Amino acid sequence: MANFSKSNVPQFSMDVYQNEYLPEGGREVNAIVTVTATGGGTMGSAVRAPHLYSPGQGPNAAVAIMVDCSGSMDYPPTKMRNARDATAAAIDTLRDGVHFAVIGGTHVAKEVYPGNGRLAVADATTRDQAKQALRRLNAGGGTAIGTWLRLADRLLSSADVSIRHGILLTDGRNEHESPEDLKAALDSCAGRFTCDARGVGTDWEVKEVTGIASALLGTADIVADPAGLAADFTRMMETAMGKEVADVSLRLWTPVGTEIKFVKQVAPAVEELTGRRVEAGPRAGDYPTGSWGDESRDYHVCVQVPAANIGQEMLAARVSLVIPQGDGSAQNLGAQGLVRAVWTDDMAASTSINPQVAHYTGQAELAQAIQQGLDLRKAGDFDGATAKLGRAVQLASASGNADTAKLLAKVVDVVDAATGTVRLKAKVAEADEMTLETRSTKTVRVKK
């Protein structure tokens, strides 16, 4: 087995942005950790650990496409046709050598291609066969997404690959299994494969689809017009094909007496990671981040340190990137960042907020304000909804989040963005409200 050359694997780097100065008695330290992966270049020679890769094996990835085939996919009939076309476009985007399968999802999960509990290996012949098999997809039956995910997990785990990825399309609510069944399926699949989820049309449940993507460290979005599915599926598959390092975790080590208050991804979208910590030896914990290609992401780490006197300083946390191995060891990816605390009586130093921290605190508040505002609107509390969505407009405007501002303007009439003065629109298209809710966690990066 050959070792990696530097060109095989993306190189990871880490930058820490913080104000390390605390006033006397100050205990809360906030830092934004920017992680960047560059120069993978081989596209698809994915890694879990060096010994798993050997040149000539082809791309080290497997993909399962789960297509909703429930009865509602026939209303209108173009929906099923667009879903077939989108799946065909995604299959065309697969690189030669990638393992793949297509699953038809109703109240049960069926193997559409290749069948018999196997994965196909992408080449001109299997891509053609898969597209022929798509013609047999027709709508009928209910929706039990947990069964689709469990079948995808079984198929994906049958391949000796590093990157395992799912793409899931649904047009309706998960009505044929209990929320507990879906949660159990997500719990059993978490950490085994990543999954992007898409809702087509407007009859699905936003929190269900975003919950699936969140649990499986993927993206969620709405495709309100089924005609947009093929372009969206192609983009998703291209991104999946660009992933080269699987199962990366952010490892936080903290000294005695220090407590981690939260860890969250804040760009490109807000994703809470605090509850996903896996203990990794004395005073260290791993927070899963999924698969990486050439990309950059930002994380907000908040640490509570023991009180100290003016002039004292300490290391509040050490952040590194690792790939945990099955035997309890970990492969270190080389990037490391330090979060520091320094106690000072200089008021100007200890009260200034780091611009990165301020920006992303605002973006997280923006996401929360949108969610709360839309929930209040659905519950009929229009005053509460107006206040929350007004605050969201104010935050989106101040931070330059133009995409979110545009989506908000379809739900409220903006009187004054700077003060957050808005009126709820009397009539809002369902697709506009669902788009705002689905994309509410998308953030803009801080301008360096």
C-alpha positions in Angstrom: 0.0 0.0 0.0 1.4 3.4 -0.9 1.5 6.2 1.5 -0.2 9.5 0.8 1.7 12.1 -1.0 0.9 15.6 0.0 -1.2 16.0 -3.2 -3.6 13.2 -2.2 -5.2 14.8 0.8 -6.4 18.4 1.6 -4.1 20.3 4.0 -6.0 21.6 7.0 -5.3 24.9 8.6 -6.9 26.7 11.6 -7.2 30.3 12.7 -8.6 31.5 16.0 -10.2 34.9 16.4 -11.0 36.1 19.9 -10.6 38.9 22.4 -8.5 37.1 25.0 -8.8 40.0 27.6 -11.1 39.5 30.6 -12.0 42.0 33.3 -11.4 41.0 37.0 -13.9 38.2 37.8 -14.6 37.6 34.1 -15.1 33.9 33.3 -16.5 33.6 29.7 -14.2 33.2 26.8 -15.5 33.3 23.2 -13.6 32.4 20.1 -14.3 31.8 16.4 -12.3 29.0 15.0 -11.9 29.0 11.2 -11.0 25.6 9.7 -9.9 25.6 6.0 -9.1 22.5 3.8 -7.2 23.2 0.6 -5.4 21.4 -2.2 -7.1 18.0 -2.1 -7.1 18.0 -5.9 -7.6 14.3 -6.4 -11.4 14.6 -6.1 -12.8 11.3 -4.8 -9.6 9.6 -3.4 -11.3 9.9 0.0 -9.5 9.0 3.2 -10.5 7.8 6.6 -6.9 6.8 7.4 -3.8 6.5 5.2 -3.8 2.7 5.1 -7.2 2.6 3.5 -6.1 4.3 0.3 -4.1 2.8 -2.5 -3.6 4.4 -5.9 -5.5 2.6 -8.6 -8.5 1.7 -6.4 -10.5 4.6 -7.8 -12.7 6.9 -5.9 -13.2 5.8 -2.3 -16.9 6.7 -1.9 -20.4 5.3 -1.9 -23.7 7.2 -2.5 -27.3 6.1 -2.0 -30.1 8.2 -3.6 -33.4 7.9 -1.8 -36.4 9.0 -4.0 -39.9 9.5 -2.5 -42.3 7.4 -4.5 -45.4 7.9 -2.2 -48.8 8.5 -3.8 -48.5 12.3 -3.5 -45.6 12.3 -5.9 -48.2 11.9 -8.7 -49.9 15.2 -7.8 -49.1 16.8 -10.2 -47.6 13.9 -12.4 -44.7 16.2 -13.4 -43.4 15.8 -9.8 -42.5 12.1 -10.3 -41.1 12.8 -13.8 -38.9 15.6 -12.4 -37.7 13.4 -9.6 -36.7 10.6 -12.1 -34.9 13.2 -14.3 -33.1 14.7 -11.3 -32.0 11.2 -10.1 -30.7 10.5 -13.7 -28.8 13.8 -13.7 -27.3 12.9 -10.3 -26.3 9.4 -11.7 -24.6 11.1 -14.6 -22.5 13.2 -12.2 -21.1 10.1 -10.4 -17.4 9.6 -11.1 -16.3 6.2 -12.5 -15.5 3.8 -9.6 -18.0 5.3 -7.1 -20.3 2.7 -5.5 -24.0 3.7 -5.7 -27.6 2.6 -5.3 -31.0 4.0 -5.9 -33.8 3.5 -3.3 -37.5 4.0 -3.9 -39.2 5.2 -0.7 -42.8 4.7 0.4 -44.1 3.2 3.7 -41.4 0.6 2.9 -38.0 1.0 1.2 -37.3 -0.8 -2.1 -34.0 -1.3 -3.9 -34.6 0.2 -7.4 -31.0 -0.4 -8.6 -28.9 -2.5 -8.6 -30.8 -4.8 -6.1 -30.0 -7.9 -4.1 -28.5 -5.9 -1.2 -25.6 -4.7 -3.4 -24.1 -1.5 -4.6 -23.2 -0.9 -8.3 -19.9 0.6 -9.3 -20.3 3.6 -11.6 -19.2 3.3 -15.2 -21.0 3.9 -18.5 -22.8 0.6 -18.4 -24.1 0.8 -14.8 -25.1 4.4 -15.2 -27.2 3.5 -18.2 -28.7 0.5 -16.4 -29.6 2.7 -13.4 -31.3 5.2 -15.6 -33.3 2.4 -17.3 -34.4 1.2 -13.8 -35.6 4.7 -13.0 -38.4 4.2 -15.6 -39.9 1.7 -13.3 -40.3 4.3 -10.5 -44.0 5.1 -10.0 -46.0 6.7 -7.3 -48.1 4.9 -4.7 -48.1 4.2 -1.0 -47.2 6.1 2.1 -44.1 7.7 3.7 -41.8 6.2 6.3 -38.5 7.9 5.9 -36.8 5.9 8.7 -37.1 2.7 6.6 -35.4 4.5 3.6 -32.5 5.6 5.8 -32.0 2.2 7.4 -31.8 0.5 3.9 -29.4 3.2 2.7 -27.2 2.5 5.8 -27.3 -1.2 5.1 -26.3 -0.7 1.5 -23.6 1.9 2.1 -22.0 -0.1 4.9 -21.5 -3.0 2.5 -18.7 -1.1 0.6 -15.2 -0.8 2.0 -15.0 3.0 1.4 -14.4 6.1 3.5 -17.0 8.5 2.2 -20.6 7.3 2.6 -23.2 9.8 1.5 -27.0 9.8 1.0 -29.3 12.1 -1.0 -32.9 12.1 0.2 -35.9 13.6 -1.7 -39.4 13.8 -0.1 -42.5 15.7 -1.0 -44.6 14.9 2.0 -44.9 14.5 5.8 -43.5 11.3 7.4 -47.0 10.0 8.1 -46.5 6.2 8.2 -44.1 5.9 11.1 -43.9 7.6 14.5 -41.5 10.5 15.2 -39.8 8.1 17.6 -39.2 5.6 14.8 -37.6 8.3 12.6 -35.5 9.5 15.5 -34.3 5.9 16.2 -33.3 5.5 12.5 -31.4 8.8 12.6 -29.7 7.8 15.8 -28.6 4.5 14.3 -27.4 6.2 11.0 -25.6 9.2 12.6 -21.8 8.9 12.1 -22.2 6.1 9.6 -23.1 8.3 6.6 -23.8 12.0 5.8 -27.0 12.9 4.1 -28.4 15.9 2.1 -32.2 16.2 2.3 -34.5 18.1 0.0 -38.2 18.9 0.2 -40.0 19.3 -3.1 -43.2 21.3 -3.4 -44.8 22.7 -0.2 -46.6 19.7 1.4 -43.6 18.5 3.6 -42.6 19.4 7.1 -39.6 21.8 7.3 -38.5 20.7 10.8 -38.6 17.1 9.6 -36.3 17.6 6.6 -33.9 20.0 8.3 -33.8 17.6 11.3 -32.7 14.7 9.0 -30.0 16.8 7.4 -28.8 18.1 10.8 -28.6 14.7 12.4 -26.6 13.3 9.5 -24.4 16.4 9.0 -25.7 17.3 5.6 -27.5 20.2 4.0 -31.3 20.8 3.7 -33.2 22.9 1.2 -36.5 23.4 -0.5 -37.1 22.9 -4.2 -40.4 24.6 -4.4 -40.7 24.1 -8.2 -40.0 20.5 -9.1 -38.5 21.7 -12.4 -35.5 22.9 -10.4 -34.7 19.4 -9.1 -32.3 18.3 -11.8 -30.0 21.3 -11.3 -30.2 20.9 -7.5 -29.4 17.1 -7.6 -26.4 17.8 -10.0 -25.0 20.4 -7.6 -25.5 18.1 -4.6 -23.8 15.2 -6.3 -20.9 17.4 -7.5 -20.3 18.5 -3.9 -20.5 14.9 -2.7 -17.9 13.9 -5.3 -15.6 16.6 -4.0 -15.5 15.3 -0.5 -12.1 13.7 0.3 -11.8 13.3 4.0 -14.4 11.5 6.1 -15.4 11.6 9.7 -13.4 14.7 10.8 -13.9 15.8 14.4 -13.1 19.1 16.1 -11.2 18.0 19.3 -11.4 20.3 22.3 -9.0 19.9 25.2 -9.6 22.1 28.3 -7.6 22.4 31.5 -8.9 21.5 35.0 -11.7 23.7 36.2 -12.7 24.8 32.7 -16.1 24.0 31.3 -17.3 24.1 27.7 -20.6 26.1 27.5 -21.2 25.4 23.8 -19.6 24.5 20.4 -21.5 25.4 17.2 -20.8 25.6 13.6 -21.7 29.2 12.5 -20.7 29.2 8.8 -21.8 28.3 6.2 -24.8 27.6 8.4 -25.6 27.5 12.1 -25.4 23.9 13.5 -25.5 23.1 17.2 -22.7 20.6 18.0 -22.6 20.8 21.8 -24.8 17.8 22.5 -22.8 15.6 20.0 -19.6 15.5 22.1 -17.9 12.1 22.3 -15.4 11.8 25.1 -11.8 11.4 23.9 -9.6 10.9 26.9 -9.0 13.0 30.0 -10.6 16.5 29.6 -10.9 16.1 25.8 -14.0 15.7 23.6 -14.7 15.3 19.9 -17.4 17.2 18.0 -18.2 15.5 14.6 -18.1 17.7 11.5 -18.6 15.1 8.8 -16.8 15.0 5.4 -14.6 17.6 3.9 -13.5 18.7 0.4 -11.8 22.0 -0.4 -13.8 24.3 1.8 -13.8 26.5 4.9 -16.1 26.5 7.9 -16.3 28.6 11.1 -17.0 27.4 14.6 -18.0 29.3 17.7 -16.5 27.9 20.9 -17.6 29.3 24.3 -15.6 28.3 27.4 -16.1 29.1 31.1 -12.8 29.5 32.9 -12.1 29.7 36.7 -11.9 33.2 38.1 -8.4 34.6 38.3 -6.6 37.8 39.3 -5.5 40.7 37.2 -2.2 39.9 35.3 -2.9 36.1 35.2 -3.2 34.3 32.0 -4.1 30.7 31.0 -4.8 28.4 28.0 -8.6 28.1 28.0 -8.8 25.5 25.3 -6.7 23.7 22.7 -8.5 22.9 19.4 -7.3 20.3 17.0 -8.6 18.3 14.0 -8.7 14.5 14.2 -10.2 11.5 12.5 -11.2 9.1 15.4 -10.4 5.5 14.6 -12.4 2.5 15.7 -9.9 1.4 18.3 -10.0 4.6 20.3 -7.0 6.1 18.7 -7.1 9.1 16.4 -5.3 10.3 13.3 -4.3 13.9 13.8 -4.8 16.2 10.8 -2.1 18.6 11.9 -4.0 21.8 12.4 -4.2 23.3 15.9 -5.5 26.5 17.5 -5.2 27.9 21.0 -7.9 29.8 22.9 -6.4 32.0 25.7 -7.6 34.0 28.6 -5.7 37.1 30.0 -7.1 39.1 33.0 -6.6 42.8 32.8 -7.7 46.1 34.4 -7.6 47.8 31.1 -11.3 48.5 30.5 -11.0 49.2 26.8 -9.2 45.9 26.2 -11.6 43.8 28.3 -14.8 45.3 27.0 -14.1 45.3 23.3 -15.9 42.4 21.4 -13.9 40.6 18.7 -15.6 41.5 15.3 -15.8 37.8 14.2 -17.4 36.8 17.5 -19.9 39.7 17.3 -20.8 38.9 13.7 -21.5 35.2 14.3 -23.3 35.9 17.6 -25.6 38.1 15.5 -26.0 35.4 12.7 -27.0 32.8 15.3 -29.5 35.2 16.8 -30.9 35.9 13.3 -31.5 32.2 12.7 -33.3 31.9 16.1 -35.4 35.1 15.6 -36.7 33.7 12.2 -37.6 30.3 13.7 -39.4 31.9 16.7 -41.1 34.5 14.5 -42.5 31.9 12.1 -43.6 29.6 14.9 -45.4 32.5 16.6 -47.0 33.4 13.2 -48.3 29.9 12.8 -49.6 29.9 16.4 -51.6 33.1 15.7 -49.5 35.4 17.9 -49.1 38.2 15.3 -47.6 40.8 17.7 -44.9 38.4 18.9 -44.2 37.3 15.3 -43.9 40.9 14.2 -41.4 41.7 16.9 -39.2 38.6 16.2 -39.3 39.0 12.4 -38.6 42.7 12.8 -35.5 41.9 14.9 -34.5 39.4 12.2 -34.8 42.1 9.5 -32.6 44.4 11.6 -29.9 41.7 12.1 -29.9 40.6 8.4 -29.6 44.3 7.4 -26.8 45.1 9.9 -24.7 42.0 9.0 -25.1 42.3 5.2 -27.0 39.0 4.9 -28.7 40.0 1.7 -30.1 36.5 0.8 -31.9 36.2 4.2 -33.1 39.9 3.9 -34.7 39.1 0.5 -36.5 36.0 1.9 -37.7 38.0 4.9 -39.1 40.7 2.6 -41.5 38.1 1.1 -43.0 37.5 4.6 -43.0 41.0 6.1 -43.3 44.5 4.7 -40.1 46.3 5.8 -40.9 49.9 7.0 -37.3 50.5 8.4 -34.7 47.8 8.2 -32.2 49.7 10.5 -34.7 49.8 13.4 -36.4 46.5 12.5 -39.8 48.1 12.0 -42.0 45.7 9.9 -45.6 44.7 9.2 -46.6 41.1 8.7 -47.9 40.6 5.1 -51.6 39.7 5.1 -51.0 37.0 2.4 -47.8 35.0 2.2 -47.1 32.3 -0.4 -46.5 28.9 1.4 -43.3 28.4 -0.7 -41.9 31.8 0.5 -42.6 31.0 4.2 -41.1 27.5 3.9 -38.0 28.8 2.0 -37.4 31.3 4.8 -37.7 28.7 7.4 -35.6 26.1 5.6 -32.8 28.6 4.9 -33.0 30.5 8.2 -29.7 28.9 9.5 -27.6 30.0 6.4 -25.1 32.6 7.4 -22.9 35.1 5.6 -19.2 35.0 6.4 -17.6 37.9 8.3 -15.8 40.3 6.1 -12.1 39.9 6.9 
